[in-house]
Amino acid sequence: MNKHNPDARDDENENCKVCGHPFDPHVVIAYDSNDLAKGGEMRCQVEDCDCFQTLSFDLSDKEWTKKLDSLLKRPS
């Protein structure tokens, strides 16, 4: 949960602000993992929930992009 960001997709109880389901089963999909500037989407994995949000990624935070590159197994 991102408590310091008012634009976070989850609330203070870690529930999705759109559908109200726990944020944990939501999945984030990048349209192109080699070019995150293309954005992505987030979907809820709860059965029969149609929660869908498009995403853009802030690539100006170099520490965050370094961690992300590590998770994606890309050389930094």
Residue pairs with C-beta under 8 A, 6 or more apart in sequence:
1 8
1 10
1 12
1 14
1 23
2 8
2 10
3 12
8 17
9 16
9 17
9 18
9 23
9 26
9 42
9 53
10 16
10 17
10 23
11 17
14 22
14 23
14 24
15 21
15 22
15 23
16 22
16 23
16 26
16 44
16 51
18 44
18 51
18 53
19 44
19 46
19 49
19 51
21 44
21 46
21 49
21 51
25 44
25 45
25 46
26 42
26 43
26 44
26 45
26 51
27 42
27 43
27 45
28 40
28 41
28 42
28 55
29 40
29 41
29 42
29 43
30 36
30 38
30 39
30 40
30 57
31 38
31 39
31 40
31 41
32 38
33 72
34 74
36 57
36 59
36 65
36 68
37 57
37 59
39 54
39 55
39 56
39 57
40 54
40 55
40 57
41 52
41 53
41 54
41 55
42 52
42 53
42 55
43 51
43 52
43 53
44 50
44 51
44 52
58 64
59 65
66 76
69 75
69 76
70 76
